[in-house]
Amino acid sequence: MAFEGLASKLQDTIKKLKGKGKLSEKDIKEAMREVKLALLEADVNFKVVKSFINRVTEKCTGTEVLNSLTPAQSVIKIVNDELTALMGGAESKLNYSDSGITVIMMAGLQGAGKTTMCGKLALYLRKKNKKPLLVAGDIYRPAAIKQLEVVAKQIDIPVFSMGDNISPIDIAKAALKHAKDNSYNVVIIDTAGRLHIDEALMEELEGIKAAVNPKEILLVVDSMTGQDAVNVSQSFNDRLDVTGVVLTKLDGDTRGGAALSIREVTGKPIKFVGLGEKMSDIEIFHPDRMASRILGMGDILSLIEKAQSSIDEKEAKELGSRMLNQEFNFDDFLSAMNQMKKLGPITKLLEMVPGVNTKQLEGVDLSQQEKEMKKVEAIIQSMTAKERRSPSLISGSPSRKKRIAAGSGMSIQQVNKLLKDFENMKKMTKQMKSMQKNNKKGLFGKFPF
């Protein structure tokens, strides 16, 4: 989990404050000391930590907070507000050209995940009804062009390439002309990186910027490099005046120092974050939601958005209708499971649920649930089409159960358990429908529910 260490320590500090009915200045100072240590351990820039602690302490020691009926809640709100402000306040949207083509230039060092992020961004924009074109502008790194082509093929996005014997500046110019001629409205340029910042790299990037006048210059940085990510951001910004930052590998960064420092140090917003290996694992960076997650208050808005973008609404409604009308079969069961899998790993979903203590989940093997789902899927797929549509055919047939168990690599007992669970679920939906009918008739009207 991103910010795992920081979140755990901050939540422990807040828990101590909640246990006190009234807070003194000494309580606040002790709490702020713990918050300071937590931020430093999370690799947050020292100057950023100092400024943050001073602001929070000043607000928390005000008479309104200390004399309030719920001082601990007031402190939590102040910390939440200041964390949100530290990371940018509100989401920073992509800037699009008022007319014509929007050019997005992606910059960064080698190894930050720039090429993959180009593909993720292109897929994100296509879902927003844009028509993106990827441009292979890295002519130096071995197989860089091939890598972009492989990434683009996965998501069916076109790539403009002129090989590795032409200047990246000329490639960028030609790509812009190609985009105009073929009605692309977004051009994403994958530029060259280096293992470290040098003059040749910066001069080339400045040349591309001058040649195509990008609307966005997004700096891609590896969040797991901590303070180095902040230093890299500052160096690139000094030369290119970047418009925003994209943090990759945030799901693997348990500290989170980069996300909490970059905005304060560079003045430039974090626009996107990468949270996984799939091409769809890109999210808009919401400072308020991230602050809420860090403090253990969940992120229900992101959970809702994830469900809306992942689940087919029409299919979900049809499944719900079939369940209530007792028409639900194993084909529908399989479809429902596939819908759930689109939402991602259970652990990531639980991080967004308010009140869930991720620290307490450390010893819980949630992967076991996912393994059980795979077993159920194997059993259902071993049934014939007729059996999936009419589960009652299996219930009274030992030979069918034996065949399904053998085909799925499961035991007959596991097949029986699935059949029993399926029947129990049908009984529950029948009860739900009965309650709905009674409620419509007004039978529960006299009870103050």
C-alpha positions in Angstrom: 0.0 0.0 0.0 1.2 3.5 -0.8 2.1 5.5 2.4 1.7 2.4 4.5 4.3 3.3 7.1 3.2 6.9 7.3 -0.5 6.1 7.5 0.1 3.5 10.2 2.1 6.0 12.4 -0.3 8.9 11.8 -3.3 6.8 12.6 -1.7 5.6 15.9 -1.0 9.2 16.9 -4.6 10.2 16.1 -5.9 7.3 18.1 -4.0 8.5 21.2 -5.5 12.0 20.8 -9.0 10.5 20.6 -8.5 8.8 23.9 -8.2 12.2 25.6 -11.3 14.1 26.5 -9.5 17.4 26.5 -6.2 18.4 24.9 -3.4 20.6 26.3 -0.6 22.3 24.4 1.7 19.6 25.7 -0.5 16.9 24.2 -0.4 18.8 20.8 3.4 19.2 21.0 3.9 15.5 21.7 1.5 14.5 18.9 3.3 16.9 16.4 6.7 15.4 17.4 5.4 12.0 16.4 3.9 13.3 13.2 7.2 15.0 12.4 9.2 11.7 12.9 6.6 9.9 10.8 7.0 12.3 7.9 10.8 12.2 8.1 10.8 8.4 8.1 8.5 8.6 5.1 11.3 10.4 3.3 9.5 13.7 3.1 11.8 16.7 2.4 13.0 18.2 5.7 12.1 21.8 4.8 8.6 20.6 3.8 8.2 18.7 7.2 9.3 21.8 9.2 6.9 24.1 7.4 4.0 21.6 7.6 4.5 21.0 11.4 4.7 24.7 12.1 1.4 25.4 10.3 -0.4 22.5 11.9 0.9 23.3 15.4 -0.1 26.9 15.1 -3.7 26.0 14.1 -4.0 23.2 16.6 -2.9 25.3 19.6 -5.5 27.9 19.0 -8.1 28.4 21.8 -11.0 27.3 19.5 -9.4 23.9 19.2 -8.3 23.4 22.7 -11.6 24.5 24.2 -13.8 22.7 21.8 -16.0 19.7 22.8 -14.2 17.4 20.4 -10.6 18.7 20.2 -9.2 15.5 18.7 -11.6 15.7 15.8 -10.6 19.3 15.2 -6.9 18.3 15.1 -7.7 15.5 12.6 -9.5 18.0 10.4 -6.5 20.4 10.5 -4.0 17.6 9.7 -6.2 16.4 6.9 -6.6 20.0 5.5 -2.9 20.7 5.7 -2.0 17.3 4.1 -4.4 18.1 1.3 -2.9 21.6 0.8 0.6 20.1 0.9 -0.2 17.8 -2.1 -1.8 20.5 -4.1 -5.3 21.2 -2.6 -7.4 19.9 -5.5 -6.9 17.7 -8.6 -5.0 19.4 -11.4 -6.7 18.7 -14.8 -4.9 18.2 -18.1 -4.8 21.3 -20.3 -6.1 20.8 -23.8 -5.6 23.1 -26.8 -8.6 25.3 -27.5 -8.4 24.2 -31.1 -6.4 21.8 -33.1 -4.0 19.2 -31.6 -3.0 19.0 -27.9 0.7 18.0 -27.7 1.8 16.3 -24.5 5.6 15.9 -24.1 6.6 13.2 -21.6 10.0 13.7 -20.0 12.0 11.8 -17.3 15.0 9.7 -16.5 15.5 6.1 -17.7 13.8 3.5 -15.5 11.0 5.8 -14.3 8.4 4.0 -16.4 8.0 6.8 -19.0 7.3 4.6 -22.0 4.7 2.5 -20.2 3.1 5.6 -18.8 2.8 7.0 -22.3 0.6 4.0 -23.2 -1.4 4.3 -20.0 -2.1 8.0 -20.7 -3.1 7.2 -24.3 -5.6 4.6 -23.1 -7.0 7.0 -20.4 -7.5 9.7 -23.1 -9.2 7.3 -25.5 -11.7 6.5 -22.8 -12.3 10.3 -22.6 -13.2 10.2 -26.3 -9.9 11.6 -27.5 -8.0 10.2 -30.5 -4.4 9.9 -29.3 -1.2 9.2 -31.3 2.0 7.9 -29.7 5.3 9.2 -30.9 8.5 7.2 -30.6 11.0 10.0 -29.8 13.6 8.0 -27.9 16.2 7.0 -30.5 19.0 6.2 -28.1 17.9 3.5 -25.7 18.2 0.1 -27.2 14.7 -1.3 -28.2 13.0 1.9 -26.9 11.0 2.2 -30.1 10.1 -1.5 -30.0 8.9 -1.2 -26.4 6.6 1.6 -27.3 5.2 -0.3 -30.2 4.6 -3.4 -27.9 2.8 -1.2 -25.3 0.7 0.5 -28.0 -0.3 -2.9 -29.5 -1.7 -4.0 -26.2 -4.2 -1.1 -26.2 -4.6 -0.7 -30.0 -3.1 2.8 -30.2 -1.2 3.9 -33.3 2.5 4.8 -33.0 4.4 7.3 -35.2 8.0 6.2 -35.7 10.8 7.2 -38.1 13.5 4.9 -36.8 16.6 5.8 -34.8 18.6 7.7 -37.5 16.6 10.9 -37.4 16.7 13.8 -34.9 14.0 13.6 -32.2 13.2 17.2 -33.0 12.5 16.3 -36.6 10.5 13.3 -35.5 8.3 15.5 -33.3 7.7 18.0 -36.2 6.8 15.2 -38.6 4.5 13.5 -36.0 2.6 16.8 -35.6 2.0 17.0 -39.4 1.0 13.3 -39.5 -1.5 13.9 -36.7 -3.0 16.9 -38.6 -3.3 14.9 -41.8 -5.0 11.9 -40.0 -7.3 13.7 -37.6 -5.6 12.8 -34.3 -6.4 15.4 -31.6 -3.7 14.4 -29.0 -0.1 13.7 -29.6 2.0 12.0 -26.9 5.7 12.2 -27.4 7.9 9.6 -25.6 11.2 11.5 -25.3 14.6 10.0 -24.5 15.8 9.7 -20.9 19.2 9.3 -19.3 20.5 7.5 -16.2 21.2 11.0 -14.9 20.6 14.6 -15.8 23.1 16.0 -18.3 23.4 19.0 -20.6 22.8 17.1 -23.8 19.6 15.6 -22.6 18.2 19.0 -21.5 19.2 20.7 -24.7 17.4 18.1 -26.8 14.3 18.4 -24.6 14.4 22.1 -24.9 14.7 21.8 -28.7 11.6 19.5 -28.9 9.7 22.0 -26.7 10.6 24.9 -29.0 9.7 22.9 -32.1 6.2 21.7 -31.2 5.1 24.0 -28.4 3.5 21.3 -26.2 0.4 22.2 -24.1 1.6 19.8 -21.4 5.1 18.8 -20.4 4.6 16.0 -17.9 7.6 14.8 -15.9 7.5 11.1 -15.1 9.3 10.2 -11.9 9.7 7.0 -9.9 8.0 7.6 -6.5 10.1 4.8 -4.9 13.3 6.9 -5.3 12.0 9.3 -2.6 14.1 12.4 -2.2 15.8 11.7 -5.5 12.4 12.0 -7.3 12.0 15.5 -5.7 15.5 16.6 -6.8 15.0 15.3 -10.3 11.7 17.1 -10.5 13.3 20.4 -9.5 16.1 20.0 -12.0 13.8 19.3 -14.9 11.4 22.0 -13.9 14.3 24.6 -13.8 15.1 23.9 -17.5 11.7 22.9 -19.0 9.1 24.6 -16.8 7.1 21.4 -16.6 3.3 21.7 -16.3 2.9 18.7 -14.1 4.3 15.5 -12.6 3.3 11.8 -13.1 4.3 9.5 -10.2 4.9 5.9 -11.2 5.1 2.8 -8.9 3.1 4.5 -6.1 1.6 1.2 -5.2 5.1 -0.1 -4.3 6.1 3.0 -2.3 5.2 2.4 1.3 6.8 5.7 2.4 5.3 8.3 0.1 7.9 11.0 0.6 7.9 12.1 -3.1 4.1 12.6 -3.3 4.2 14.8 -0.2 7.2 16.8 -1.2 7.1 17.5 -5.0 4.3 20.1 -5.0 5.8 22.1 -2.2 9.3 22.0 -3.6 8.6 22.6 -7.3 5.3 24.4 -7.2 4.1 22.0 -9.9 1.1 19.6 -9.4 1.0 15.9 -9.5 -1.5 15.1 -12.2 -1.5 11.3 -12.5 -0.2 8.3 -10.5 0.6 4.8 -11.6 -0.7 2.2 -9.2 0.0 -1.2 -10.9 1.3 -3.0 -14.0 -1.9 -3.1 -16.1 -2.4 -0.5 -18.8 -5.5 0.7 -17.0 -3.7 1.3 -13.7 -3.5 5.1 -14.0 -5.4 7.4 -11.8 -5.9 11.2 -11.5 -4.2 12.4 -8.4 -6.7 13.7 -5.9 -4.8 15.4 -2.9 -7.9 15.4 -0.7 -8.7 11.7 -1.3 -5.0 10.7 -0.8 -5.0 12.7 2.5 -8.1 10.9 3.6 -6.6 7.5 2.8 -3.4 8.3 4.8 -5.5 9.2 7.8 -7.5 6.0 7.6 -10.7 7.7 6.5 -11.0 5.8 3.2 -11.7 7.0 -0.3 -15.2 6.2 -1.1 -15.4 8.5 -4.1 -12.5 6.7 -5.9 -14.2 3.4 -5.1 -17.4 4.5 -6.7 -15.6 5.9 -9.7 -13.6 2.6 -10.1 -16.9 0.7 -10.0 -18.5 2.9 -12.6 -15.6 2.7 -15.0 -15.0 -1.1 -14.5 -18.5 -2.5 -14.3 -20.9 -2.7 -17.3 -24.0 -0.9 -15.9 -26.4 -2.5 -18.3 -25.1 -6.0 -17.6 -25.2 -5.3 -13.8 -28.9 -4.2 -14.0 -29.8 -7.3 -16.1 -28.0 -9.6 -13.5 -29.9 -7.9 -10.7 -33.2 -8.3 -12.5 -32.6 -12.0 -13.2 -31.6 -12.6 -9.6 -34.8 -11.0 -8.2 -36.9 -12.9 -10.8 -35.3 -16.3 -9.9 -33.8 -16.6 -13.4 -30.2 -16.5 -12.2 -28.0 -19.4 -13.4 -24.4 -20.3 -13.5 -23.7 -18.3 -16.6 -24.9 -15.2 -14.7 -22.8 -16.3 -11.7 -19.7 -16.4 -13.9 -20.6 -13.0 -15.4 -20.9 -11.5 -11.9 -17.5 -12.9 -10.9 -15.9 -11.4 -14.0 -17.4 -8.0 -13.1 -15.9 -8.2 -9.6 -12.5 -9.1 -11.0 -12.4 -5.9 -13.1 -12.4 -3.9 -9.8 -9.0 -5.3 -9.0 -7.4 -7.0 -5.9 -9.5 -7.1 -2.8 -6.7 -5.5 -0.7 -6.7 -2.4 -2.9 -10.4 -2.1 -2.7 -10.4 -2.4 1.1 -7.9 0.5 1.3 -10.6 2.8 0.0 -13.3 1.7 2.5 -13.7 4.1 5.4 -12.8 2.7 8.8 -10.8 -0.3 7.5 -7.5 -0.5 9.4 -5.0 -1.7 6.8 -2.5 -2.4 9.6 -4.9 -5.0 11.0 -5.2 -6.7 7.6 -1.4 -7.5 7.5 -1.9 -11.0 8.9 -5.0 -11.7 6.9 -4.6 -13.8 3.8 -7.0 -12.0 1.5 -5.5 -13.8 -1.5 -7.2 -16.9 -0.2 -10.6 -15.4 -1.2 -9.3 -14.8 -4.7 -8.0 -18.4 -4.9 -11.5 -19.6 -3.9 -13.1 -17.6 -6.6 -10.7 -19.2 -9.2 -11.8 -22.7 -7.9 -15.5 -21.8 -8.3 -14.7 -20.4 -11.8 -13.0 -23.7 -12.7 -16.0 -25.8 -11.5 -18.5 -23.7 -13.5 -16.4 -23.8 -16.7 -16.3 -27.6 -16.4 -20.1 -27.7 -16.8 -21.8 -28.0 -20.1 -23.7 -25.0 -21.5 -27.0 -26.8 -20.7 -25.9 -27.4 -17.1 -24.9 -23.8 -16.5 -28.3 -22.7 -17.8 -30.2 -25.3 -15.7 -28.2 -26.1 -12.5 -31.0 -28.4 -11.3 -29.7 -31.0 -13.9 -26.6 -31.4 -11.7 -28.2 -31.6 -8.3 -29.7 -35.0 -8.7 -27.0 -36.5 -10.9 -24.0 -38.1 -9.2 -22.4 -38.9 -12.7 -22.6 -35.2 -13.7 -21.0 -34.1 -10.4 -18.2 -36.7 -10.8 -17.5 -35.5 -14.4 -17.5 -31.8 -13.4 -15.2 -32.5 -10.4 -12.8 -34.4 -12.6 -12.8 -31.7 -15.3 -12.1 -28.9 -12.8 -9.6 -30.7 -10.7 -11.8 -30.3 -7.6 -13.5 -32.8 -5.3 -17.2 -33.8 -5.5 -17.6 -32.2 -2.1 -16.5 -28.9 -3.5 -19.0 -29.2 -6.4 -21.7 -30.0 -3.8 -20.8 -27.0 -1.8 -21.0 -24.7 -4.8 -24.5 -26.1 -5.6 -25.6 -25.6 -2.0 -24.3 -22.0 -1.9 -26.0 -21.3 -5.2 -29.4 -22.5 -3.9 -29.0 -20.6 -0.6 -28.3 -17.4 -2.7 -31.5 -18.0 -4.7 -33.5 -18.4 -1.4 -32.1 -15.1 -0.1 -33.0 -13.2 -3.3 -36.5 -14.7 -3.1 -36.9 -13.4 0.4 -35.6 -10.0 -0.7 -38.2 -9.9 -3.5 -41.0 -10.9 -1.1 -39.9 -8.0 1.3 -40.0 -5.6 -1.7 -43.5 -6.6 -2.5 -44.7 -6.3 1.1 -43.1 -2.9 1.4 -44.9 -1.7 -1.8 -48.2 -2.9 -0.3 -47.5 -0.7 2.7 -47.3 -3.5 5.3 -44.2 -1.9 6.9 -45.6 1.7 6.7 -46.5 1.8 10.4 -43.0 0.9 11.6 -40.6 3.9 11.9 -37.7 2.3 10.0 
